[in-house]
Amino acid sequence: MKTSRPIRARISGAAIRHNYRLVKKLAPNSKAWAVIKANAYGHGQWRALAALRDEADGFAMLECENAVALRESGITQPILLLEGIFSARDVRAVVEHRLTTVIHCQEQLELLLQAGKFEAPLAIYLKLNTGMNRLGFTAANLPRALEMLRQVPTLEVSLMTHFAEADGERGIDWQMARFSKLAGNWSGPRCLANSAAIIRYPATHTEWVRPGIVLYGASPFADQSAADLGLQPAMTLESAIIGVQELAAGERVGYGGTFTAERPMRIGVVACGYADGYPRHAPSGTPIAVMGKRTRTIGRVSMDMLACDLTDIPEAGIGAPVTLWGAGIAGPVPADEVASAAGTIAYELFCALAPRVPLAVDEV
């Protein structure tokens, strides 16, 4: 999509590949599902696919129809449906297109088995609830599920779980203990590690790992930056200055006048607002870069514009390049820093990018 408005998001295929390769270095004995759900966390499913087509061991996503589209595009690697199947049509697609599906409840298991015997081997991931308490079998219903699966020898079963606090102080030991108790003497394949666990808990590097946010160059941790982890930003949101104002001390900026100039100031107006996906609740002081220099946003973010401090960047005028987040030509601004200032996480920034923002691919 082309637009005369000076805003765009640049996607770096090279960065996505770099980040995937970093995961493989961290977990050299594991295969890695490249998680491309939510339109590859806002980066574009097909753009991420192009970057990883010859790299990824497998792809993980949510919608069965998207998985079928990948197959029809020539993808031969395993494709994992992270939320499983929702209808008999999904089951038929899983069988026909050799998809791998999560099974997280008795109803899904019965839906799968109603299809009858499977002539060719079919891979499934049986999800165990070890404390996340969203999806998965528990000690109460797992034995029945395993018994039903034993009746279908053509099913290739792996066990998986999802960590609730691999990025926090509580860690994963308590969930690993629950997983071990539920799995018993299980000797088949397992898939445990999400992005945070891949980095911090090598013991979770089982047959498969599931990198998500790290593929796109953001940190899953509050106390470690993406740069500290060796990650490269895959998305850069850029715009330009479209207006300049001179303020006297005491003048206010924007809706509600939430920012008051503490001295004579020069401010720039940027063509980016919450309708573009920039967080409306980002406060004054959120980092931004103009012409290679870091500065701050000021005032309330509006629908199509936001303001920034140009007082110490006298060379910046109308048309000056701006980096909202990422590795822009106007200077790097880590998405994690913007997200932290706005009280959210980089996942939300990426996924909230509006359709009206044109995407450009730096390198495939």
TORVEX-816468 format. One line per 4 residues: their letters; for each residue x, y, z of C-alpha. Coordinates in nm, 3 decimals, decimal comma. Example, Ala and Ser with C-alpha at 12.3 -4.5 7.8 and 13.67 -1.06 7.14 Angstrom:
// TORVEX-816468
AS) 1,230/-0,450/0,780 | 1,367/-0,106/0,714
This chain:
// TORVEX-816468
MKTS) 0,000/0,000/0,000 | 0,129/0,346/-0,093 | 0,040/0,660/0,097 | 0,144/1,023/0,067
RPIR) 0,165/1,044/0,445 | 0,526/1,007/0,566 | 0,486/0,702/0,784 | 0,591/0,345/0,723
ARIS) 0,703/0,031/0,900 | 1,014/-0,138/0,765 | 1,051/-0,511/0,818 | 1,397/-0,665/0,813
GAAI) 1,403/-1,024/0,690 | 1,773/-1,036/0,773 | 1,698/-0,953/1,137 | 1,434/-1,226/1,161
RHNY) 1,684/-1,477/1,022 | 1,955/-1,356/1,258 | 1,724/-1,398/1,557 | 1,616/-1,747/1,450
RLVK) 1,979/-1,849/1,411 | 2,053/-1,713/1,757 | 1,781/-1,940/1,897 | 1,941/-2,236/1,721
KLAP) 2,276/-2,149/1,876 | 2,118/-2,131/2,221 | 1,939/-2,464/2,173 | 2,165/-2,650/1,929
NSKA) 2,017/-2,992/1,995 | 1,655/-2,885/1,953 | 1,442/-2,820/1,652 | 1,266/-2,482/1,661
WAVI) 0,911/-2,392/1,568 | 0,913/-2,039/1,422 | 0,600/-1,890/1,576 | 0,427/-1,674/1,315
KANA) 0,088/-1,640/1,481 | -0,092/-1,303/1,489 | 0,035/-1,223/1,140 | 0,390/-1,289/1,264
YGHG) 0,337/-1,057/1,561 | 0,234/-0,779/1,324 | 0,534/-0,822/1,093 | 0,341/-0,999/0,819
QWRA) 0,307/-1,377/0,802 | 0,433/-1,398/0,446 | 0,725/-1,165/0,514 | 0,836/-1,379/0,807
LAAL) 0,785/-1,689/0,598 | 1,002/-1,549/0,320 | 1,278/-1,478/0,570 | 1,267/-1,824/0,727
RDEA) 1,150/-2,043/0,441 | 1,489/-2,213/0,408 | 1,580/-2,183/0,777 | 1,296/-2,288/1,002
DGFA) 1,250/-2,647/1,121 | 0,878/-2,580/1,138 | 0,618/-2,305/1,164 | 0,361/-2,253/1,441
MLEC) 0,039/-2,055/1,409 | -0,328/-2,055/1,510 | -0,563/-2,069/1,214 | -0,605/-2,389/1,017
ENAV) -0,682/-2,197/0,697 | -0,350/-2,012/0,724 | -0,168/-2,340/0,775 | -0,333/-2,481/0,462
ALRE) -0,227/-2,169/0,271 | 0,132/-2,231/0,377 | 0,113/-2,589/0,252 | -0,035/-2,476/-0,077
SGIT) 0,248/-2,224/-0,115 | 0,497/-2,509/-0,110 | 0,602/-2,519/0,255 | 0,712/-2,873/0,336
QPIL) 0,823/-2,828/0,698 | 0,594/-2,931/0,983 | 0,321/-2,679/1,065 | 0,181/-2,668/1,418
LLEG) -0,168/-2,544/1,512 | -0,110/-2,394/1,858 | -0,476/-2,384/1,966 | -0,569/-2,705/1,792
IFSA) -0,880/-2,792/1,596 | -1,226/-2,639/1,622 | -1,437/-2,836/1,372 | -1,457/-3,152/1,164
RDVR) -1,342/-2,942/0,869 | -1,022/-2,864/1,061 | -0,967/-3,234/1,120 | -1,000/-3,306/0,749
AVVE) -0,750/-3,030/0,672 | -0,505/-3,161/0,932 | -0,516/-3,507/0,774 | -0,510/-3,392/0,412
HRLT) -0,231/-3,138/0,453 | -0,022/-3,326/0,709 | -0,053/-3,060/0,978 | 0,047/-3,107/1,340
TVIH) -0,223/-3,009/1,585 | -0,229/-2,937/1,955 | -0,493/-3,128/2,148 | -0,568/-2,950/2,474
CQEQ) -0,903/-3,088/2,590 | -1,122/-3,396/2,579 | -1,358/-3,237/2,328 | -1,077/-3,178/2,079
LELL) -0,953/-3,533/2,126 | -1,297/-3,676/2,057 | -1,336/-3,451/1,753 | -1,008/-3,583/1,616
LQAG) -1,088/-3,948/1,682 | -1,433/-3,922/1,527 | -1,253/-3,902/1,194 | -1,181/-4,272/1,229
KFEA) -0,857/-4,452/1,163 | -0,568/-4,265/1,010 | -0,393/-4,453/0,734 | -0,079/-4,237/0,749
PLAI) 0,094/-4,128/1,070 | -0,052/-3,809/1,214 | 0,145/-3,590/1,457 | -0,029/-3,431/1,754
YLKL) 0,087/-3,233/2,057 | -0,095/-3,323/2,376 | -0,093/-3,010/2,591 | -0,057/-3,042/2,968
NTGM) -0,177/-2,776/3,210 | 0,110/-2,731/3,455 | -0,010/-2,410/3,615 | -0,078/-2,158/3,339
NRLG) -0,443/-2,258/3,374 | -0,548/-2,160/3,025 | -0,542/-2,475/2,814 | -0,433/-2,831/2,874
FTAA) -0,503/-3,165/3,039 | -0,474/-3,204/3,414 | -0,407/-3,499/3,642 | -0,784/-3,560/3,649
NLPR) -0,837/-3,609/3,276 | -0,496/-3,693/3,133 | -0,508/-4,071/3,201 | -0,826/-4,112/2,997
ALEM) -0,681/-3,911/2,711 | -0,364/-4,121/2,703 | -0,568/-4,440/2,706 | -0,774/-4,321/2,410
LRQV) -0,459/-4,229/2,219 | -0,308/-4,572/2,276 | -0,592/-4,715/2,069 | -0,470/-4,526/1,761
PTLE) -0,117/-4,645/1,679 | -0,086/-4,418/1,376 | -0,089/-4,109/1,601 | 0,256/-3,971/1,677
VSLM) 0,216/-3,803/2,015 | 0,436/-3,535/2,170 | 0,380/-3,365/2,504 | 0,391/-2,990/2,552
THFA) 0,321/-2,727/2,814 | 0,341/-2,349/2,841 | 0,532/-2,156/3,106 | 0,355/-1,877/3,290
EADG) 0,657/-1,709/3,451 | 0,971/-1,806/3,261 | 1,037/-1,432/3,234 | 0,981/-1,362/3,604
ERGI) 1,118/-1,425/3,950 | 0,913/-1,738/4,015 | 1,069/-1,912/3,719 | 0,975/-2,256/3,593
DWQM) 1,087/-2,512/3,851 | 0,737/-2,549/3,992 | 0,591/-2,610/3,647 | 0,868/-2,850/3,551
ARFS) 0,789/-3,051/3,864 | 0,421/-3,065/3,768 | 0,509/-3,161/3,411 | 0,732/-3,445/3,533
KLAG) 0,458/-3,573/3,761 | 0,197/-3,561/3,485 | 0,425/-3,711/3,221 | 0,539/-3,995/3,445
NWSG) 0,768/-4,229/3,253 | 0,698/-4,060/2,919 | 0,986/-4,118/2,679 | 0,843/-3,958/2,366
PRCL) 0,907/-3,612/2,222 | 0,840/-3,297/2,425 | 0,810/-2,926/2,349 | 0,848/-2,697/2,650
ANSA) 1,046/-2,379/2,594 | 0,901/-2,046/2,486 | 1,125/-1,747/2,411 | 1,209/-1,672/2,774
AIIR) 1,283/-2,033/2,863 | 1,501/-2,079/2,555 | 1,727/-1,803/2,686 | 1,729/-1,870/3,060
YPAT) 1,654/-2,238/3,109 | 1,865/-2,477/2,898 | 1,704/-2,774/3,074 | 1,387/-2,698/2,878
HTEW) 1,561/-2,747/2,544 | 1,387/-3,070/2,457 | 1,319/-3,210/2,110 | 1,146/-2,887/2,005
VRPG) 1,145/-2,526/2,129 | 0,900/-2,246/2,037 | 1,061/-1,904/1,978 | 0,806/-1,626/1,941
IVLY) 0,882/-1,266/2,038 | 1,259/-1,313/2,013 | 1,226/-1,381/1,641 | 1,113/-1,022/1,601
GASP) 1,392/-0,869/1,804 | 1,226/-0,786/2,135 | 1,325/-0,910/2,478 | 1,089/-1,125/2,685
FADQ) 1,251/-0,984/3,001 | 1,213/-0,658/3,188 | 1,572/-0,672/3,314 | 1,752/-0,758/2,989
SAAD) 1,736/-0,560/2,669 | 1,713/-0,709/2,323 | 2,061/-0,574/2,250 | 2,196/-0,745/2,564
LGLQ) 2,059/-1,071/2,428 | 2,210/-1,021/2,083 | 1,873/-0,973/1,913 | 1,816/-0,744/1,616
PAMT) 1,495/-0,540/1,573 | 1,286/-0,671/1,287 | 1,037/-0,382/1,275 | 1,115/-0,013/1,250
LESA) 0,831/0,238/1,266 | 0,935/0,563/1,097 | 0,773/0,894/1,016 | 0,871/1,258/0,978
IIGV) 0,820/1,600/1,130 | 0,522/1,770/0,964 | 0,500/2,082/1,182 | 0,712/2,292/1,418
QELA) 0,595/2,522/1,698 | 0,780/2,764/1,926 | 0,649/2,765/2,284 | 0,693/3,013/2,564
AGER) 0,742/2,892/2,918 | 0,406/2,798/3,065 | 0,235/2,709/2,737 | 0,065/2,373/2,713
VGYG) 0,069/2,106/2,442 | -0,204/1,888/2,295 | -0,543/1,762/2,411 | -0,603/1,825/2,777
GTFT) -0,288/2,035/2,803 | -0,115/1,753/2,989 | 0,232/1,892/2,919 | 0,341/2,242/3,021
AERP) 0,661/2,391/2,882 | 0,898/2,453/3,168 | 1,110/2,688/2,951 | 1,101/2,828/2,598
MRIG) 1,077/2,521/2,378 | 1,071/2,413/2,019 | 0,845/2,119/1,944 | 0,791/1,902/1,641
VVAC) 0,469/1,739/1,530 | 0,509/1,382/1,399 | 0,274/1,210/1,155 | 0,196/0,917/1,384
GYAD) -0,085/0,863/1,632 | -0,290/0,598/1,800 | -0,478/0,526/1,475 | -0,142/0,409/1,340
GYPR) -0,093/0,178/1,638 | 0,121/0,403/1,856 | 0,005/0,361/2,217 | -0,228/0,644/2,317
HAPS) -0,130/0,603/2,681 | 0,240/0,664/2,612 | 0,324/0,953/2,847 | 0,542/1,256/2,797
GTPI) 0,902/1,140/2,806 | 0,857/0,830/2,590 | 1,177/0,792/2,385 | 1,183/0,892/2,021
AVMG) 1,463/0,978/1,777 | 1,486/1,267/1,532 | 1,772/1,302/1,284 | 1,986/1,055/1,474
KRTR) 1,931/1,215/1,814 | 1,727/1,076/2,099 | 1,460/1,299/2,244 | 1,116/1,260/2,405
TIGR) 0,749/1,279/2,325 | 0,550/1,552/2,494 | 0,179/1,583/2,557 | -0,099/1,343/2,478
VSMD) -0,084/1,118/2,172 | -0,371/1,203/1,938 | -0,530/1,002/1,660 | -0,295/1,101/1,380
MLAC) -0,015/1,299/1,544 | 0,212/1,325/1,843 | 0,456/1,593/1,956 | 0,822/1,568/2,044
DLTD) 1,085/1,798/2,193 | 1,313/1,959/1,932 | 1,463/2,220/2,164 | 1,808/2,060/2,154
IPEA) 1,786/1,957/1,788 | 1,781/2,296/1,613 | 1,863/2,142/1,276 | 1,539/1,942/1,275
GIGA) 1,259/2,098/1,073 | 0,969/1,989/0,857 | 1,058/1,665/0,682 | 1,316/1,558/0,940
PVTL) 1,316/1,177/0,979 | 1,173/1,028/1,297 | 1,208/0,682/1,449 | 0,918/0,580/1,671
WGAG) 1,076/0,244/1,747 | 1,330/0,013/1,587 | 1,660/0,064/1,405 | 1,564/0,365/1,199
IAGP) 1,774/0,605/0,996 | 1,684/0,870/1,254 | 1,849/0,662/1,525 | 1,766/0,344/1,716
VPAD) 1,479/0,338/1,965 | 1,424/-0,009/2,115 | 1,060/-0,113/2,105 | 1,104/-0,250/2,456
EVAS) 1,182/0,102/2,583 | 0,877/0,253/2,416 | 0,661/-0,028/2,551 | 0,798/0,010/2,902
AAGT) 0,733/0,384/2,901 | 0,376/0,316/2,787 | 0,320/0,048/3,051 | 0,291/-0,236/2,804
IAYE) 0,511/-0,485/2,618 | 0,664/-0,487/2,273 | 0,429/-0,770/2,169 | 0,138/-0,523/2,187
LFCA) 0,320/-0,253/1,992 | 0,394/-0,492/1,706 | 0,051/-0,654/1,698 | -0,131/-0,320/1,721
LAPR) 0,032/-0,171/1,412 | -0,258/-0,041/1,205 | -0,337/-0,165/0,852 | -0,311/0,192/0,725
VPLA) 0,064/0,194/0,795 | 0,243/0,076/0,481 | 0,498/-0,202/0,525 | 0,827/-0,212/0,340
VDEV) 1,062/-0,508/0,342 | 1,430/-0,418/0,381 | 1,556/-0,761/0,282 | 1,401/-1,097/0,211
